[in-house]
Amino acid sequence: MTTPSMEQRLQQMEQEEQELWFSFFTNDTALELGLAIVEEARRNGQRITVDVTRTGQRLFLHAMEGTSAENENWIRRKNNAANHFGMSSWHIACRLRSEGTTMEEKHGLPIADYVEAGGAFPLLVRGEGQIGTVTVSGLPDQEDHDLLVSVLHRFLSQF
């Protein structure tokens, strides 16, 4: 199996951001989504922290055994990046890497508050746009992103 080129990965992430939209999003949706991510991580033997935040309000947070408070700091910084750019944090990180620059160099965003790492995905609702983020921390960048995207695809196929 060949590894996709950076351009192919960037195109795939753009497509994900065009496809993974909710028709509605409630506090119960946040709970169901958060639990679905936790269950998928358990099935995969992964240890993560999961956060679902809507318009600045944290609706779901769970830290699995083996994670630490540092995961929450990563989540905060990933959320800031996804909210600032309106795209997944891995999409941002890959785009900047392909350009040979950083958020701090290109946009003046401090690394204390923004991170170029996978794991945050914008919560996108039809008729509303981006309303928040769903984020995981604890795995390598691509794995954080892939876990989120696979659960979002499955979750949204139910509606």
C-alpha positions in Angstrom: 0.0 0.0 0.0 1.4 3.4 -1.0 1.4 6.3 1.3 -0.7 9.2 0.0 1.1 12.3 -1.1 0.7 15.5 1.0 -1.5 17.0 -1.7 -3.7 13.9 -1.7 -4.0 14.1 2.1 -4.9 17.8 2.0 -7.6 17.1 -0.6 -9.0 14.2 1.5 -9.2 16.5 4.5 -11.0 19.2 2.5 -13.5 16.6 1.4 -14.0 15.4 5.0 -14.7 19.0 6.0 -17.3 19.3 3.2 -19.0 15.9 4.1 -19.0 15.7 7.9 -21.9 18.0 8.7 -24.6 17.5 11.3 -28.2 18.4 10.5 -28.7 19.3 14.1 -26.5 19.3 17.3 -27.8 19.1 20.9 -26.2 18.4 24.3 -27.5 14.8 23.9 -25.7 14.7 20.5 -22.5 15.7 22.2 -22.9 12.9 24.8 -23.7 10.3 22.2 -20.7 11.4 20.0 -18.3 11.5 22.9 -19.3 8.0 24.1 -19.0 6.7 20.5 -15.4 8.0 20.3 -14.6 6.5 23.7 -16.1 3.1 22.7 -14.1 3.1 19.4 -10.9 3.9 21.3 -11.6 1.0 23.7 -12.2 -1.4 20.9 -8.8 -0.3 19.4 -7.0 -0.6 22.7 -6.3 3.2 22.6 -6.1 5.6 25.6 -7.3 9.1 24.8 -9.0 12.1 26.3 -12.1 13.3 24.4 -13.7 16.8 24.4 -16.8 18.1 22.7 -17.3 21.8 23.0 -20.1 23.9 21.5 -19.9 27.7 21.4 -17.4 27.8 24.2 -19.3 25.4 26.5 -17.7 22.0 27.2 -20.5 19.4 26.7 -18.5 16.3 27.1 -15.1 15.4 28.5 -13.7 12.0 29.3 -10.1 11.1 30.1 -9.4 7.3 29.8 -7.0 5.5 32.2 -3.5 6.2 31.2 -4.0 9.8 30.1 -3.0 12.9 31.9 -3.9 16.6 32.5 -1.4 17.4 29.7 -3.9 15.9 27.2 -6.4 18.6 28.2 -3.8 21.3 27.4 -3.2 19.7 24.0 -7.0 19.7 23.5 -7.2 23.4 24.4 -4.5 24.3 21.9 -6.0 22.0 19.1 -9.4 23.6 19.7 -8.0 27.1 19.4 -6.4 26.1 16.0 -9.5 24.5 14.6 -11.7 27.4 15.8 -9.3 30.0 14.4 -9.0 28.4 10.9 -12.4 26.7 10.7 -10.8 23.4 9.7 -9.4 20.3 11.3 -6.2 20.8 13.3 -4.5 18.1 11.3 -5.5 19.8 8.0 -3.9 23.0 9.3 -0.8 21.2 10.5 -0.3 19.4 7.2 -0.9 22.5 5.2 1.7 24.5 7.2 4.2 21.6 7.0 3.8 21.5 3.2 4.6 25.2 3.1 7.6 24.8 5.4 6.3 27.2 8.1 4.5 27.3 11.4 1.4 29.0 12.8 3.6 31.3 14.8 5.8 32.2 11.8 2.9 32.6 9.3 0.1 33.8 11.5 1.7 35.1 14.7 -0.2 32.6 16.8 1.7 31.6 20.0 2.5 27.9 20.5 1.4 28.3 24.1 -2.2 28.6 22.8 -2.2 27.0 19.3 -0.7 23.7 18.2 0.0 22.1 14.8 -1.3 18.7 15.7 -4.0 16.3 14.6 -7.1 15.6 16.8 -9.5 18.6 16.6 -12.4 18.6 14.1 -14.9 21.4 13.6 -18.5 20.7 14.6 -20.3 21.8 11.5 -24.1 22.1 11.4 -26.1 22.8 8.3 -27.6 26.3 8.4 -25.3 27.3 11.2 -21.7 26.6 10.1 -19.1 25.8 12.7 -20.5 25.7 16.2 -17.6 24.2 18.1 -15.1 21.3 18.1 -14.8 17.6 18.8 -11.3 16.7 19.9 -9.1 13.8 21.0 -5.7 13.7 22.4 -3.4 10.8 23.3 -2.4 9.3 20.0 0.0 10.3 17.2 -1.4 13.1 15.0 -2.7 11.1 12.1 -4.2 8.5 14.5 -6.0 11.2 16.5 -7.4 12.5 13.3 -8.3 9.1 11.8 -10.1 8.0 14.9 -12.3 11.2 14.9 -13.1 11.0 11.2 -14.0 7.3 11.2 -16.3 7.8 14.2 -17.8 10.9 12.7 -18.5 9.1 9.4 -20.2 6.2 11.2 -22.1 8.5 13.6 -23.4 10.8 10.9 -24.5 7.8 8.8 -27.2 7.1 11.4 -29.0 10.4 10.7 
